[in-house]
Amino acid sequence: MLTPFHLAINVLDLDQTRIFYRDILGAKEGRSSTTWVDFSFFGHQLSFHLGPVLKTENTGYVGKDLVPMPHFGMVLTLPEWQALAKRLEMAEISFVIPPSVRFQGESGEQWTMFFRDPSGNPIEIKGFSNLEQVFASH
């Protein structure tokens, strides 16, 4: 069993952050103050603090895609990923990379989607039909 991971990043607006992570992504809100808010993001702790957001650039080549760097995200089972993709599409989220399959038919086949939160932080969500393939190299 994995232990929870903690990530703290800056955002521009806590109210918009709450709406996006809680209401759209389904994260559970935890502790907060006037300058930060914590969420349980699929069991991991995300802390969002008011402050300047990191600059990102599309410099990461993965397969045929050029992805925003740095970014963070989650690895989900394929049914969880599909349900989240549908929820994001219904919320009319603008995708950097729309829901699609990567490495199809190969070891490590995965479904992926990239989008940004309201502050511009890039997020990748991956879906695997077999989680044992997450670290597959051949």
Secondary structure, 3 states (H helix, E strand, C coil): CCCCCEEEEEECCHHHHHHHHHHHCCCEEEEECCCEEEEEECCEEEEEEECCCCCCEEEEEECCEEEEECCEEEEEEHHHHHHHHHHHHHCCCCEEEEEEEECCCCCCCEEEEEEECCCCCEEEEEEECCHHHCCCCC
